[in-house]
Amino acid sequence: MSIADSSVSSDLSPVVDGGQIEAAPGPGISPGALALRRLRRNRAALAFGALFIVLVGLALAAPLYADIAGTTPAKNHLSDTIVVDGKQQQVVTFDGVPINPTWQKKFFFGADTNGRDVAVRLLYGARNSLFIGITAALITTFLAVLLGTLAGYFRGWVDAVISRSLDVLWAFPVLLLGVALGVALALGGLKIGPLEIQGDSKWIPTLIIGVVGVVYLARPVRGQVLSLREKEFVEAARAQGAGPIRIMVGELLPNLASTLLVFFPLLVANSILLEAALSFLGAGVQPPEPSWGTMLAEGITLLATSPHLTIVPGLMLVLTVLSLNIFGDGVRDALDPRAKVRLEHS
């Protein structure tokens, strides 16, 4: 092979692919910088990530909009009237049919059967759904990392006990297990020593979702720890006298960061979806607290006459879960070490 041929086949040399110059990264570029560069080039992931931020901003602005609308998420307006297009209309008619969207500051998305402002309840429901989804994902991540790391590092009987316990959770359909726990705890609440949680608290579905989702993350973490514990840097830490806790915290956990970054947005999306399902079935957020699931349950009976009661919360749920899933896929692609950096012509 000639010198020219060998230089073309070098890892650092550009290769033309579909009109673009594709090159391996040069020295001095950190993996984090490479991942950020790949993510910036994924416009779809960035767009849906921005959409999720907008949805979070709308949820945080719920009290401001409630002040503008002059109501609260639990306030009924059964006997009230409102002027729409110069005509006086009942918020809820005598036969129980609520007003349709007015596109005004009050009852922008219409009212429900109790005369409550759907737009206000939608934003407060977003606060509840996002709080439960993000908090449950954090609980899932903490428990999964703890159990997966212990099982993968110590192996033996520790791995056997943890893995068989996770198999018990895996054997139950997640929705049925969530409904069973939700109904049981909603009736009697939860008391563990000095900790007592009322049955109608949002912490009940949060803890349930956080626990039932552990198995889906603990298994990948365990598998990665099983691989990492045999690496040279772990052997070097042992040779220097590092104990198990120091190795797990200082050596293994930093190498799990990319896996957790990929899984976390997907965990949040799954937690929000599961919370909506549990609330729809009466085992999640309890009325009169708003949630997208409870709003869907309340509106499904009037789908023919008042479709806005199901379309509006359903659309918000779809947009939130879709944005998290697509952004999570973009983060996964950005952190993929096999991905190639594309250098386009300016």
BELSUL-V870529 format. One record per pair of residues at least 12 apart in sequence whose C-alpha atoms are under 8 Angstrom apart, sorted by the first residue. I is the first residue (numbers start at 1). J is the second residue. D is the distance in whole Angstrom. If there is no record, write none. Layout:
i=[I	I]
j=[J	J]
d=[D	D]
This chain:
i=[11	11	12	12	12	20	20	20	20	21	21	21	21	22	22	22	22	22	23	23	23	23	24	24	25	34	34	35	35	35	36	37	37	38	38	38	39	39	39	39	42	44	44	44	45	45	45	45	45	45	46	48	48	48	48	48	49	49	49	49	51	52	52	52	55	56	56	56	58	59	59	59	59	60	61	62	62	62	62	65	66	68	68	69	69	69	69	70	71	71	72	72	72	73	73	73	73	73	73	73	74	74	74	74	75	75	76	76	76	77	77	77	77	77	78	78	78	78	79	79	80	84	91	91	92	92	92	92	96	97	97	97	98	98	98	98	98	98	98	99	99	100	100	101	107	109	109	110	111	112	112	118	121	121	122	122	122	122	122	124	124	125	125	125	125	126	126	128	128	128	129	129	129	129	129	130	132	132	132	132	132	132	132	133	133	133	133	133	133	133	134	134	135	135	136	136	136	136	136	136	136	137	137	137	137	137	138	139	139	139	140	140	140	140	140	141	141	141	141	143	143	143	144	144	144	144	144	145	145	145	147	147	147	148	148	148	148	148	148	148	149	149	149	149	150	151	151	152	152	152	152	152	152	152	153	153	153	153	166	167	169	169	170	174	174	175	175	175	177	178	178	178	178	178	179	179	179	180	181	182	182	182	182	182	182	183	183	185	185	186	186	186	186	186	187	189	190	200	200	201	201	202	202	204	205	205	205	205	205	209	209	209	210	213	217	221	221	224	225	228	229	233	234	234	258	261	262	262	262	262	263	264	265	265	265	265	266	266	266	268	269	269	269	269	269	270	272	273	273	275	276	276	276	276	277	278	279	279	279	279	279	280	280	280	280	280	281	282	292	292	292	293	295	295	295	296	296	296	296]
j=[23	24	24	25	26	342	343	344	345	342	343	344	345	340	341	342	343	344	340	341	342	343	340	341	341	334	341	334	335	336	334	334	341	333	334	341	330	331	333	334	330	326	327	330	326	327	328	329	330	331	327	322	323	324	326	327	323	324	326	327	323	320	323	324	320	126	127	130	123	123	124	126	127	127	123	120	123	124	127	120	120	105	106	105	106	107	120	106	117	120	117	120	121	116	117	120	121	124	289	290	116	121	288	289	115	116	114	115	116	91	92	114	115	116	91	92	114	115	91	92	92	102	111	115	111	113	114	115	113	113	305	306	110	111	112	113	114	115	306	111	112	306	308	308	119	308	312	308	309	299	309	309	290	291	290	291	292	312	313	290	291	289	290	291	292	291	292	202	290	291	272	275	276	291	292	272	202	203	205	206	271	272	275	206	268	269	270	271	272	275	268	271	206	210	206	207	209	210	211	268	271	210	264	267	268	271	210	207	210	211	210	211	213	214	217	214	217	260	264	211	214	218	214	215	217	218	221	217	218	221	162	218	222	218	219	220	221	222	223	225	221	222	225	248	222	163	222	221	222	223	224	225	226	229	225	226	229	248	215	215	212	215	215	212	213	274	277	278	212	208	209	212	278	283	278	281	283	283	208	204	205	208	278	283	284	282	283	199	204	198	199	200	204	283	199	204	204	285	286	285	286	284	285	284	275	278	283	284	285	271	274	275	271	267	263	256	259	256	252	252	252	251	247	251	335	331	328	329	331	332	328	328	324	325	327	328	324	325	328	324	320	321	322	324	325	321	321	317	321	293	291	292	293	294	293	293	291	292	293	294	297	293	294	295	296	297	297	294	313	314	317	313	309	310	313	309	310	313	314]
d=[8	6	5	7	7	7	7	6	7	6	5	6	8	7	6	5	6	8	7	6	6	7	7	6	7	8	8	5	5	8	7	8	8	8	5	7	6	7	8	5	7	8	8	8	6	4	8	7	5	8	7	8	5	7	7	6	6	7	8	5	7	6	6	7	7	8	8	8	7	5	6	5	5	7	8	7	5	6	8	7	6	7	8	6	5	8	8	7	7	8	8	7	8	7	7	6	5	7	8	7	7	8	6	7	8	6	6	5	5	7	8	7	4	6	6	6	6	5	7	7	8	7	7	6	8	7	8	6	6	7	7	7	7	6	6	5	8	7	7	6	8	7	7	8	7	7	8	8	8	7	7	7	6	8	7	7	7	8	6	6	7	8	5	4	6	7	7	8	7	6	6	7	8	6	7	7	7	8	7	5	7	7	7	7	5	7	8	5	5	7	5	8	7	8	5	6	6	4	8	8	7	6	7	5	5	7	8	8	5	7	5	6	6	5	8	7	7	8	8	8	6	8	5	7	6	4	7	8	6	6	7	7	8	5	6	8	5	4	8	8	7	6	6	7	8	7	6	8	5	7	8	5	5	8	6	6	6	8	6	8	7	7	7	7	8	7	8	8	8	6	7	7	7	8	6	8	6	8	7	7	6	7	8	5	6	8	5	6	7	8	4	6	7	7	6	8	8	7	6	8	8	8	6	8	7	8	8	5	7	6	7	7	8	8	8	7	8	8	7	7	8	8	7	7	7	7	6	7	6	5	7	8	6	7	8	5	6	6	6	8	7	5	8	6	7	8	7	8	7	7	7	6	4	7	6	7	7	8	5	5	8	4	5	8	6	5	7	8	5	7	7	8	7	7	7	7	5	7	7]
